[in-house]
Amino acid sequence: MKLHCEVEVISRHLPALGLRNRGKGVRAVLSLCQQTSRSQPPVRAFLLISTLKDKRGTRYEVGF
């Protein structure tokens, strides 16, 4: 599944480090995908965010 949207990635660690986020979103494509290994039971889900600057995208693991 792919979604075309505006994305803003925020780190929860920024306030603890005394830093502020930019507060600006970027147009991106969000893809929800899963990766299976050769051993069938563990299935991992990922959120892939692709932008014009980063066409390969950044993967974030989704926990269950």
All heavy atoms as TSV, in Angstrom:
chain	resi	resn	atom	element	x	y	z
A	1	MET	N	N	0.847	-1.164	0.000
A	1	MET	CA	C	0.000	0.000	0.000
A	1	MET	C	C	0.901	1.238	0.000
A	1	MET	O	O	1.857	1.317	0.749
A	1	MET	CB	C	-0.883	-0.015	1.253
A	1	MET	CG	C	-1.658	1.249	1.390
A	1	MET	SD	S	-2.748	1.487	2.801
A	1	MET	CE	C	-2.477	0.221	3.910
A	2	LYS	N	N	0.598	2.195	-0.858
A	2	LYS	CA	C	1.375	3.434	-0.935
A	2	LYS	C	C	0.449	4.626	-0.701
A	2	LYS	O	O	-0.652	4.670	-1.240
A	2	LYS	CB	C	2.035	3.583	-2.289
A	2	LYS	CG	C	3.158	2.626	-2.534
A	2	LYS	CD	C	3.815	2.916	-3.851
A	2	LYS	CE	C	4.956	1.957	-4.083
A	2	LYS	NZ	N	5.636	2.243	-5.347
A	3	LEU	N	N	0.914	5.572	0.087
A	3	LEU	CA	C	0.168	6.793	0.356
A	3	LEU	C	C	1.027	7.992	-0.002
A	3	LEU	O	O	2.178	8.088	0.433
A	3	LEU	CB	C	-0.212	6.883	1.836
A	3	LEU	CG	C	-1.090	5.770	2.395
A	3	LEU	CD1	C	-1.186	5.890	3.896
A	3	LEU	CD2	C	-2.456	5.841	1.770
A	4	HIS	N	N	0.496	8.918	-0.784
A	4	HIS	CA	C	1.186	10.161	-1.104
A	4	HIS	C	C	0.722	11.198	-0.091
A	4	HIS	O	O	-0.475	11.473	0.014
A	4	HIS	CB	C	0.842	10.626	-2.523
A	4	HIS	CG	C	1.309	9.675	-3.568
A	4	HIS	ND1	N	2.554	9.769	-4.130
A	4	HIS	CD2	C	0.726	8.596	-4.130
A	4	HIS	CE1	C	2.703	8.797	-4.999
A	4	HIS	NE2	N	1.600	8.067	-5.021
A	5	CYS	N	N	1.658	11.743	0.675
A	5	CYS	CA	C	1.262	12.663	1.739
A	5	CYS	C	C	2.432	13.574	2.119
A	5	CYS	O	O	3.507	13.504	1.538
A	5	CYS	CB	C	0.784	11.885	2.957
A	5	CYS	SG	S	1.973	10.699	3.554
A	6	GLU	N	N	2.195	14.413	3.096
A	6	GLU	CA	C	3.223	15.283	3.650
A	6	GLU	C	C	3.626	14.711	5.002
A	6	GLU	O	O	2.771	14.442	5.846
A	6	GLU	CB	C	2.696	16.704	3.805
A	6	GLU	CG	C	3.795	17.682	4.113
A	6	GLU	CD	C	3.393	19.088	3.747
A	6	GLU	OE1	O	2.780	19.270	2.692
A	6	GLU	OE2	O	3.715	19.978	4.543
A	7	VAL	N	N	4.928	14.502	5.202
A	7	VAL	CA	C	5.431	13.785	6.369
A	7	VAL	C	C	6.361	14.683	7.175
A	7	VAL	O	O	7.162	15.432	6.614
A	7	VAL	CB	C	6.203	12.521	5.934
A	7	VAL	CG1	C	6.812	11.810	7.109
A	7	VAL	CG2	C	5.302	11.595	5.159
A	8	GLU	N	N	6.251	14.572	8.488
A	8	GLU	CA	C	7.180	15.234	9.404
A	8	GLU	C	C	7.618	14.196	10.423
A	8	GLU	O	O	6.794	13.639	11.148
A	8	GLU	CB	C	6.503	16.398	10.107
A	8	GLU	CG	C	7.413	17.147	11.040
A	8	GLU	CD	C	6.705	18.298	11.721
A	8	GLU	OE1	O	5.585	18.620	11.325
A	8	GLU	OE2	O	7.299	18.860	12.656
A	9	VAL	N	N	8.898	13.876	10.454
A	9	VAL	CA	C	9.438	12.890	11.387
A	9	VAL	C	C	9.941	13.632	12.607
A	9	VAL	O	O	10.753	14.549	12.503
A	9	VAL	CB	C	10.572	12.065	10.740
A	9	VAL	CG1	C	11.162	11.094	11.739
A	9	VAL	CG2	C	10.064	11.336	9.515
A	10	ILE	N	N	9.437	13.231	13.774
A	10	ILE	CA	C	9.790	13.902	15.021
A	10	ILE	C	C	10.436	12.894	15.959
A	10	ILE	O	O	9.898	11.810	16.167
A	10	ILE	CB	C	8.543	14.511	15.692
A	10	ILE	CG1	C	7.914	15.531	14.766
A	10	ILE	CG2	C	8.894	15.131	17.030
A	10	ILE	CD1	C	6.590	16.055	15.252
A	11	SER	N	N	11.570	13.238	16.513
A	11	SER	CA	C	12.245	12.387	17.476
A	11	SER	C	C	11.807	12.779	18.883
A	11	SER	O	O	11.802	13.957	19.246
A	11	SER	CB	C	13.763	12.533	17.356
A	11	SER	OG	O	14.401	11.823	18.393
A	12	ARG	N	N	11.454	11.797	19.685
A	12	ARG	CA	C	11.057	12.081	21.064
A	12	ARG	C	C	12.245	12.444	21.937
A	12	ARG	O	O	12.088	12.909	23.052
A	12	ARG	CB	C	10.344	10.869	21.653
A	12	ARG	CG	C	8.997	10.634	21.000
A	12	ARG	CD	C	8.283	9.513	21.674
A	12	ARG	NE	N	8.929	8.260	21.293
A	12	ARG	CZ	C	8.557	7.072	21.738
A	12	ARG	NH1	N	7.562	6.970	22.569
A	12	ARG	NH2	N	9.176	5.993	21.349
A	13	HIS	N	N	13.462	12.247	21.432
A	13	HIS	CA	C	14.660	12.555	22.197
A	13	HIS	C	C	15.054	14.029	22.113
A	13	HIS	O	O	15.875	14.496	22.901
A	13	HIS	CB	C	15.833	11.698	21.723
A	13	HIS	CG	C	15.611	10.241	21.911
A	13	HIS	ND1	N	15.658	9.631	23.136
A	13	HIS	CD2	C	15.317	9.262	21.028
A	13	HIS	CE1	C	15.416	8.349	23.009
A	13	HIS	NE2	N	15.199	8.098	21.716
A	14	LEU	N	N	14.510	14.778	21.163
A	14	LEU	CA	C	14.916	16.174	20.971
A	14	LEU	C	C	14.698	17.044	22.200
A	14	LEU	O	O	15.620	17.774	22.593
A	14	LEU	CB	C	14.201	16.769	19.758
A	14	LEU	CG	C	14.666	16.263	18.399
A	14	LEU	CD1	C	13.836	16.896	17.294
A	14	LEU	CD2	C	16.129	16.534	18.179
A	15	PRO	N	N	13.535	17.032	22.852
A	15	PRO	CA	C	13.362	17.904	24.016
A	15	PRO	C	C	14.339	17.583	25.151
A	15	PRO	O	O	14.810	18.486	25.841
A	15	PRO	CB	C	11.920	17.650	24.458
A	15	PRO	CG	C	11.238	17.133	23.260
A	15	PRO	CD	C	12.287	16.382	22.490
A	16	ALA	N	N	14.662	16.315	25.333
A	16	ALA	CA	C	15.596	15.924	26.397
A	16	ALA	C	C	17.005	16.434	26.106
A	16	ALA	O	O	17.777	16.691	27.028
A	16	ALA	CB	C	15.612	14.404	26.551
A	17	LEU	N	N	17.327	16.596	24.825
A	17	LEU	CA	C	18.654	17.082	24.438
A	17	LEU	C	C	18.701	18.600	24.303
A	17	LEU	O	O	19.731	19.161	23.962
A	17	LEU	CB	C	19.082	16.442	23.113
A	17	LEU	CG	C	19.223	14.921	23.126
A	17	LEU	CD1	C	19.477	14.397	21.723
A	17	LEU	CD2	C	20.338	14.496	24.066
A	18	GLY	N	N	17.565	19.244	24.538
A	18	GLY	CA	C	17.517	20.702	24.435
A	18	GLY	C	C	17.437	21.200	23.004
A	18	GLY	O	O	17.779	22.349	22.724
A	19	LEU	N	N	17.000	20.359	22.078
A	19	LEU	CA	C	16.905	20.726	20.669
A	19	LEU	C	C	15.442	20.865	20.268
A	19	LEU	O	O	14.558	20.281	20.876
A	19	LEU	CB	C	17.571	19.660	19.800
A	19	LEU	CG	C	19.048	19.408	20.062
A	19	LEU	CD1	C	19.522	18.207	19.267
A	19	LEU	CD2	C	19.866	20.627	19.700
A	20	ARG	N	N	15.193	21.644	19.229
A	20	ARG	CA	C	13.846	21.796	18.693
A	20	ARG	C	C	13.793	21.183	17.306
A	20	ARG	O	O	14.783	21.166	16.586
A	20	ARG	CB	C	13.477	23.277	18.591
A	20	ARG	CG	C	13.356	23.948	19.929
A	20	ARG	CD	C	13.042	25.404	19.804
A	20	ARG	NE	N	12.124	25.670	18.698
A	20	ARG	CZ	C	11.895	26.863	18.199
A	20	ARG	NH1	N	12.525	27.909	18.694
A	20	ARG	NH2	N	11.053	27.041	17.213
A	21	ASN	N	N	12.604	20.713	16.931
A	21	ASN	CA	C	12.469	20.191	15.574
A	21	ASN	C	C	12.166	21.338	14.620
A	21	ASN	O	O	11.804	22.429	15.028
A	21	ASN	CB	C	11.381	19.116	15.497
A	21	ASN	CG	C	10.017	19.654	15.859
A	21	ASN	OD1	O	9.896	20.745	16.374
A	21	ASN	ND2	N	8.991	18.878	15.604
A	22	ARG	N	N	12.311	21.085	13.332
A	22	ARG	CA	C	12.101	22.121	12.320
A	22	ARG	C	C	10.649	22.545	12.233
A	22	ARG	O	O	10.343	23.687	11.958
A	22	ARG	CB	C	12.513	21.614	10.943
A	22	ARG	CG	C	13.966	21.426	10.768
A	22	ARG	CD	C	14.289	21.097	9.331
A	22	ARG	NE	N	13.149	20.574	8.614
A	22	ARG	CZ	C	13.210	19.804	7.558
A	22	ARG	NH1	N	14.363	19.441	7.115
A	22	ARG	NH2	N	12.129	19.389	6.944
A	23	GLY	N	N	9.746	21.593	12.395
A	23	GLY	CA	C	8.335	21.896	12.282
A	23	GLY	C	C	7.868	22.052	10.848
A	23	GLY	O	O	6.876	22.690	10.585
A	24	LYS	N	N	8.591	21.455	9.900
A	24	LYS	CA	C	8.230	21.573	8.494
A	24	LYS	C	C	8.106	20.185	7.895
A	24	LYS	O	O	8.989	19.348	8.037
A	24	LYS	CB	C	9.309	22.367	7.757
A	24	LYS	CG	C	8.977	22.624	6.311
A	24	LYS	CD	C	10.054	23.458	5.662
A	24	LYS	CE	C	9.721	23.668	4.192
A	24	LYS	NZ	N	10.798	24.336	3.495
A	25	GLY	N	N	7.004	19.939	7.206
A	25	GLY	CA	C	6.790	18.646	6.576
A	25	GLY	C	C	7.385	18.589	5.180
A	25	GLY	O	O	7.730	19.602	4.585
A	26	VAL	N	N	7.491	17.381	4.643
A	26	VAL	CA	C	8.058	17.136	3.321
A	26	VAL	C	C	7.093	16.225	2.567
A	26	VAL	O	O	6.532	15.291	3.137
A	26	VAL	CB	C	9.428	16.424	3.437
A	26	VAL	CG1	C	10.079	16.297	2.080
A	26	VAL	CG2	C	10.335	17.116	4.395
A	27	ARG	N	N	6.922	16.498	1.268
A	27	ARG	CA	C	6.082	15.602	0.460
A	27	ARG	C	C	6.799	14.265	0.306
A	27	ARG	O	O	7.986	14.235	-0.032
A	27	ARG	CB	C	5.807	16.204	-0.905
A	27	ARG	CG	C	4.870	17.383	-0.825
A	27	ARG	CD	C	4.401	17.835	-2.176
A	27	ARG	NE	N	3.861	16.772	-3.002
A	27	ARG	CZ	C	2.570	16.410	-3.036
A	27	ARG	NH1	N	1.718	17.027	-2.280
A	27	ARG	NH2	N	2.161	15.438	-3.828
A	28	ALA	N	N	6.074	13.178	0.560
A	28	ALA	CA	C	6.696	11.861	0.529
A	28	ALA	C	C	5.676	10.801	0.148
A	28	ALA	O	O	4.482	11.059	0.084
A	28	ALA	CB	C	7.278	11.534	1.904
A	29	VAL	N	N	6.211	9.606	-0.092
A	29	VAL	CA	C	5.380	8.439	-0.341
A	29	VAL	C	C	5.620	7.484	0.821
A	29	VAL	O	O	6.759	7.106	1.101
A	29	VAL	CB	C	5.754	7.750	-1.671
A	29	VAL	CG1	C	4.956	6.471	-1.853
A	29	VAL	CG2	C	5.544	8.689	-2.836
A	30	LEU	N	N	4.541	7.114	1.518
A	30	LEU	CA	C	4.623	6.156	2.613
A	30	LEU	C	C	4.228	4.787	2.087
A	30	LEU	O	O	3.195	4.645	1.425
A	30	LEU	CB	C	3.669	6.527	3.741
A	30	LEU	CG	C	3.984	7.769	4.540
A	30	LEU	CD1	C	2.888	7.999	5.568
A	30	LEU	CD2	C	5.305	7.639	5.223
A	31	SER	N	N	5.035	3.788	2.387
A	31	SER	CA	C	4.726	2.421	1.974
A	31	SER	C	C	4.784	1.532	3.198
A	31	SER	O	O	5.712	1.610	3.998
A	31	SER	CB	C	5.743	1.912	0.959
A	31	SER	OG	O	5.771	2.739	-0.164
A	32	LEU	N	N	3.788	0.702	3.346
A	32	LEU	CA	C	3.770	-0.279	4.416
A	32	LEU	C	C	4.129	-1.613	3.790
A	32	LEU	O	O	3.477	-2.073	2.853
A	32	LEU	CB	C	2.390	-0.340	5.059
A	32	LEU	CG	C	2.258	-1.232	6.274
A	32	LEU	CD1	C	3.174	-0.740	7.393
A	32	LEU	CD2	C	0.833	-1.269	6.759
A	33	CYS	N	N	5.204	-2.232	4.285
A	33	CYS	CA	C	5.665	-3.475	3.692
A	33	CYS	C	C	6.086	-4.442	4.791
A	33	CYS	O	O	6.272	-4.044	5.936
A	33	CYS	CB	C	6.817	-3.230	2.721
A	33	CYS	SG	S	8.131	-2.233	3.390
A	34	GLN	N	N	6.217	-5.691	4.422
A	34	GLN	CA	C	6.664	-6.682	5.393
A	34	GLN	C	C	7.781	-7.508	4.799
A	34	GLN	O	O	7.842	-7.718	3.597
A	34	GLN	CB	C	5.525	-7.561	5.856
A	34	GLN	CG	C	4.847	-8.377	4.795
A	34	GLN	CD	C	3.702	-9.168	5.372
A	34	GLN	OE1	O	3.476	-9.162	6.566
A	34	GLN	NE2	N	2.965	-9.841	4.528
A	35	GLN	N	N	8.651	-7.967	5.672
A	35	GLN	CA	C	9.804	-8.750	5.260
A	35	GLN	C	C	9.711	-10.097	5.962
A	35	GLN	O	O	9.558	-10.158	7.176
A	35	GLN	CB	C	11.090	-8.037	5.650
A	35	GLN	CG	C	12.339	-8.804	5.338
A	35	GLN	CD	C	13.574	-8.062	5.808
A	35	GLN	OE1	O	13.477	-7.077	6.509
A	35	GLN	NE2	N	14.724	-8.549	5.446
A	36	THR	N	N	9.770	-11.154	5.191
A	36	THR	CA	C	9.765	-12.488	5.775
A	36	THR	C	C	11.152	-13.075	5.612
A	36	THR	O	O	11.836	-12.850	4.614
A	36	THR	CB	C	8.738	-13.398	5.090
A	36	THR	OG1	O	9.033	-13.449	3.708
A	36	THR	CG2	C	7.329	-12.871	5.287
A	37	SER	N	N	11.560	-13.818	6.597
A	37	SER	CA	C	12.860	-14.476	6.510
A	37	SER	C	C	12.642	-15.921	6.068
A	37	SER	O	O	11.510	-16.374	5.890
A	37	SER	CB	C	13.564	-14.426	7.863
A	37	SER	OG	O	12.776	-15.093	8.821
A	38	ARG	N	N	13.712	-16.651	5.901
A	38	ARG	CA	C	13.592	-18.047	5.453
A	38	ARG	C	C	12.857	-18.895	6.490
A	38	ARG	O	O	12.155	-19.825	6.145
A	38	ARG	CB	C	14.963	-18.616	5.143
A	38	ARG	CG	C	15.611	-17.910	3.972
A	38	ARG	CD	C	16.841	-18.660	3.511
A	38	ARG	NE	N	17.569	-17.857	2.547
A	38	ARG	CZ	C	17.372	-17.939	1.245
A	38	ARG	NH1	N	16.458	-18.736	0.781
A	38	ARG	NH2	N	18.066	-17.190	0.431
A	39	SER	N	N	13.049	-18.586	7.754
A	39	SER	CA	C	12.272	-19.264	8.797
A	39	SER	C	C	10.935	-18.532	8.898
A	39	SER	O	O	10.882	-17.367	9.255
A	39	SER	CB	C	13.015	-19.243	10.121
A	39	SER	OG	O	13.253	-17.925	10.527
A	40	GLN	N	N	9.869	-19.145	8.539
A	40	GLN	CA	C	8.573	-18.507	8.335
A	40	GLN	C	C	7.976	-17.756	9.531
A	40	GLN	O	O	7.420	-16.700	9.339
A	40	GLN	CB	C	7.560	-19.540	7.831
A	40	GLN	CG	C	7.829	-19.988	6.416
A	40	GLN	CD	C	7.681	-18.849	5.417
A	40	GLN	OE1	O	7.197	-17.782	5.719
A	40	GLN	NE2	N	8.132	-19.089	4.207
A	41	PRO	N	N	8.007	-18.215	10.779
A	41	PRO	CA	C	7.223	-17.554	11.835
A	41	PRO	C	C	7.485	-16.064	12.063
A	41	PRO	O	O	6.542	-15.303	12.125
A	41	PRO	CB	C	7.530	-18.364	13.091
A	41	PRO	CG	C	7.956	-19.692	12.576
A	41	PRO	CD	C	8.604	-19.440	11.243
A	42	PRO	N	N	8.729	-15.573	12.166
A	42	PRO	CA	C	8.868	-14.136	12.446
A	42	PRO	C	C	8.625	-13.287	11.189
A	42	PRO	O	O	9.369	-13.351	10.232
A	42	PRO	CB	C	10.307	-13.988	12.922
A	42	PRO	CG	C	11.024	-15.183	12.434
A	42	PRO	CD	C	10.004	-16.267	12.222
A	43	VAL	N	N	7.571	-12.490	11.210
A	43	VAL	CA	C	7.268	-11.563	10.123
A	43	VAL	C	C	7.492	-10.158	10.655
A	43	VAL	O	O	6.977	-9.794	11.703
A	43	VAL	CB	C	5.810	-11.725	9.636
A	43	VAL	CG1	C	5.480	-10.688	8.595
A	43	VAL	CG2	C	5.598	-13.118	9.093
A	44	ARG	N	N	8.279	-9.369	9.950
A	44	ARG	CA	C	8.583	-8.008	10.378
A	44	ARG	C	C	7.902	-7.032	9.445
A	44	ARG	O	O	7.953	-7.183	8.236
A	44	ARG	CB	C	10.091	-7.797	10.378
A	44	ARG	CG	C	10.797	-8.683	11.376
A	44	ARG	CD	C	12.288	-8.741	11.204
A	44	ARG	NE	N	12.903	-7.444	11.054
A	44	ARG	CZ	C	14.178	-7.271	10.800
A	44	ARG	NH1	N	14.974	-8.296	10.645
A	44	ARG	NH2	N	14.671	-6.066	10.680
A	45	ALA	N	N	7.273	-6.013	10.011
A	45	ALA	CA	C	6.603	-4.985	9.208
A	45	ALA	C	C	7.423	-3.702	9.267
A	45	ALA	O	O	8.016	-3.364	10.295
A	45	ALA	CB	C	5.202	-4.733	9.736
A	46	PHE	N	N	7.467	-2.981	8.144
A	46	PHE	CA	C	8.241	-1.754	8.039
A	46	PHE	C	C	7.395	-0.649	7.433
A	46	PHE	O	O	6.524	-0.903	6.605
A	46	PHE	CB	C	9.470	-1.952	7.148
A	46	PHE	CG	C	10.486	-2.875	7.730
A	46	PHE	CD1	C	10.510	-4.200	7.357
A	46	PHE	CD2	C	11.412	-2.417	8.639
A	46	PHE	CE1	C	11.446	-5.064	7.881
A	46	PHE	CE2	C	12.355	-3.266	9.175
A	46	PHE	CZ	C	12.372	-4.597	8.798
A	47	LEU	N	N	7.685	0.570	7.834
A	47	LEU	CA	C	7.118	1.759	7.213
A	47	LEU	C	C	8.261	2.385	6.424
A	47	LEU	O	O	9.303	2.722	6.984
A	47	LEU	CB	C	6.602	2.717	8.282
A	47	LEU	CG	C	5.926	3.977	7.793
A	47	LEU	CD1	C	4.626	3.610	7.085
A	47	LEU	CD2	C	5.628	4.885	8.959
A	48	LEU	N	N	8.093	2.512	5.123
A	48	LEU	CA	C	9.133	3.054	4.247
A	48	LEU	C	C	8.708	4.443	3.802
A	48	LEU	O	O	7.622	4.622	3.252
A	48	LEU	CB	C	9.310	2.138	3.031
A	48	LEU	CG	C	10.335	2.561	1.999
A	48	LEU	CD1	C	11.735	2.484	2.591
A	48	LEU	CD2	C	10.236	1.688	0.770
A	49	ILE	N	N	9.550	5.437	4.083
A	49	ILE	CA	C	9.269	6.825	3.714
A	49	ILE	C	C	10.251	7.242	2.625
A	49	ILE	O	O	11.450	7.287	2.855
A	49	ILE	CB	C	9.397	7.764	4.930
A	49	ILE	CG1	C	8.439	7.331	6.026
A	49	ILE	CG2	C	9.152	9.201	4.517
A	49	ILE	CD1	C	8.570	8.132	7.303
A	50	SER	N	N	9.729	7.528	1.427
A	50	SER	CA	C	10.557	7.929	0.290
A	50	SER	C	C	10.238	9.365	-0.082
A	50	SER	O	O	9.072	9.720	-0.237
A	50	SER	CB	C	10.292	7.032	-0.911
A	50	SER	OG	O	10.508	5.697	-0.583
A	51	THR	N	N	11.283	10.195	-0.246
A	51	THR	CA	C	11.116	11.583	-0.651
A	51	THR	C	C	11.868	11.808	-1.954
A	51	THR	O	O	12.554	10.914	-2.452
A	51	THR	CB	C	11.660	12.538	0.427
A	51	THR	OG1	O	13.063	12.306	0.578
A	51	THR	CG2	C	10.961	12.340	1.757
A	52	LEU	N	N	11.763	13.022	-2.497
A	52	LEU	CA	C	12.514	13.325	-3.715
A	52	LEU	C	C	14.015	13.322	-3.461
A	52	LEU	O	O	14.803	12.944	-4.327
A	52	LEU	CB	C	12.079	14.680	-4.273
A	52	LEU	CG	C	10.708	14.700	-4.936
A	52	LEU	CD1	C	10.341	16.123	-5.331
A	52	LEU	CD2	C	10.690	13.793	-6.144
A	53	LYS	N	N	14.447	13.758	-2.277
A	53	LYS	CA	C	15.874	13.758	-1.949
A	53	LYS	C	C	16.389	12.355	-1.653
A	53	LYS	O	O	17.535	12.036	-1.929
A	53	LYS	CB	C	16.138	14.644	-0.730
A	53	LYS	CG	C	16.100	16.113	-1.020
A	53	LYS	CD	C	16.507	16.892	0.206
A	53	LYS	CE	C	16.545	18.364	-0.050
A	53	LYS	NZ	N	16.941	19.111	1.157
A	54	ASP	N	N	15.558	11.529	-1.011
A	54	ASP	CA	C	15.942	10.184	-0.606
A	54	ASP	C	C	15.021	9.180	-1.295
A	54	ASP	O	O	14.062	8.693	-0.722
A	54	ASP	CB	C	15.830	10.055	0.917
A	54	ASP	CG	C	16.298	8.719	1.437
A	54	ASP	OD1	O	16.986	8.005	0.687
A	54	ASP	OD2	O	15.975	8.395	2.584
A	55	LYS	N	N	15.339	8.865	-2.554
A	55	LYS	CA	C	14.460	8.008	-3.352
A	55	LYS	C	C	14.454	6.564	-2.867
A	55	LYS	O	O	13.458	5.866	-3.016
A	55	LYS	CB	C	14.854	8.073	-4.816
A	55	LYS	CG	C	14.607	9.441	-5.414
A	55	LYS	CD	C	14.779	9.419	-6.897
A	55	LYS	CE	C	14.762	10.791	-7.473
A	55	LYS	NZ	N	13.493	11.384	-7.596
A	56	ARG	N	N	15.551	6.095	-2.282
A	56	ARG	CA	C	15.577	4.727	-1.740
A	56	ARG	C	C	14.732	4.634	-0.481
A	56	ARG	O	O	14.234	3.572	-0.148
A	56	ARG	CB	C	17.003	4.311	-1.419
A	56	ARG	CG	C	17.817	4.044	-2.661
A	56	ARG	CD	C	19.107	3.392	-2.338
A	56	ARG	NE	N	18.860	2.178	-1.552
A	56	ARG	CZ	C	19.801	1.439	-1.033
A	56	ARG	NH1	N	21.049	1.774	-1.197
A	56	ARG	NH2	N	19.507	0.359	-0.350
A	57	GLY	N	N	14.603	5.726	0.225
A	57	GLY	CA	C	13.736	5.758	1.393
A	57	GLY	C	C	14.431	5.366	2.688
A	57	GLY	O	O	15.546	4.863	2.689
A	58	THR	N	N	13.736	5.614	3.774
A	58	THR	CA	C	14.189	5.251	5.106
A	58	THR	C	C	13.176	4.294	5.692
A	58	THR	O	O	11.980	4.544	5.647
A	58	THR	CB	C	14.297	6.502	6.008
A	58	THR	OG1	O	15.153	7.456	5.367
A	58	THR	CG2	C	14.863	6.153	7.354
A	59	ARG	N	N	13.676	3.178	6.237
A	59	ARG	CA	C	12.790	2.169	6.805
A	59	ARG	C	C	12.708	2.334	8.317
A	59	ARG	O	O	13.707	2.517	8.986
A	59	ARG	CB	C	13.303	0.765	6.502
A	59	ARG	CG	C	13.182	0.399	5.083
A	59	ARG	CD	C	13.570	-1.023	4.776
A	59	ARG	NE	N	14.286	-1.735	5.825
A	59	ARG	CZ	C	14.612	-3.011	5.744
A	59	ARG	NH1	N	14.304	-3.684	4.686
A	59	ARG	NH2	N	15.256	-3.588	6.721
A	60	TYR	N	N	11.486	2.254	8.821
A	60	TYR	CA	C	11.228	2.267	10.253
A	60	TYR	C	C	10.480	0.996	10.590
A	60	TYR	O	O	9.447	0.693	9.983
A	60	TYR	CB	C	10.378	3.484	10.655
A	60	TYR	CG	C	11.075	4.797	10.411
A	60	TYR	CD1	C	10.855	5.504	9.230
A	60	TYR	CD2	C	11.945	5.325	11.343
A	60	TYR	CE1	C	11.492	6.708	9.003
A	60	TYR	CE2	C	12.586	6.529	11.125
A	60	TYR	CZ	C	12.349	7.214	9.951
A	60	TYR	OH	O	12.969	8.409	9.721
A	61	GLU	N	N	10.997	0.222	11.554
A	61	GLU	CA	C	10.340	-1.018	11.924
A	61	GLU	C	C	9.109	-0.724	12.760
A	61	GLU	O	O	9.137	0.113	13.658
A	61	GLU	CB	C	11.302	-1.923	12.704
A	61	GLU	CG	C	10.720	-3.286	12.960
A	61	GLU	CD	C	11.742	-4.250	13.526
A	61	GLU	OE1	O	12.920	-3.868	13.658
A	61	GLU	OE2	O	11.350	-5.370	13.829
A	62	VAL	N	N	8.029	-1.424	12.447
A	62	VAL	CA	C	6.769	-1.254	13.168
A	62	VAL	C	C	6.672	-2.400	14.164
A	62	VAL	O	O	6.740	-3.568	13.790
A	62	VAL	CB	C	5.567	-1.297	12.205
A	62	VAL	CG1	C	4.268	-1.201	12.969
A	62	VAL	CG2	C	5.690	-0.191	11.177
A	63	GLY	N	N	6.515	-2.063	15.445
A	63	GLY	CA	C	6.403	-3.089	16.482
A	63	GLY	C	C	4.967	-3.505	16.692
A	63	GLY	O	O	4.046	-2.730	16.512
A	64	PHE	N	N	4.788	-4.749	17.048
A	64	PHE	CA	C	3.449	-5.266	17.296
A	64	PHE	C	C	3.197	-5.369	18.768
A	64	PHE	O	O	3.939	-5.708	19.556
A	64	PHE	CB	C	3.260	-6.632	16.655
A	64	PHE	CG	C	3.284	-6.579	15.156
A	64	PHE	CD1	C	4.384	-6.965	14.443
A	64	PHE	CD2	C	2.173	-6.124	14.466
A	64	PHE	CE1	C	4.396	-6.925	13.070
A	64	PHE	CE2	C	2.166	-6.073	13.090
A	64	PHE	CZ	C	3.287	-6.485	12.401
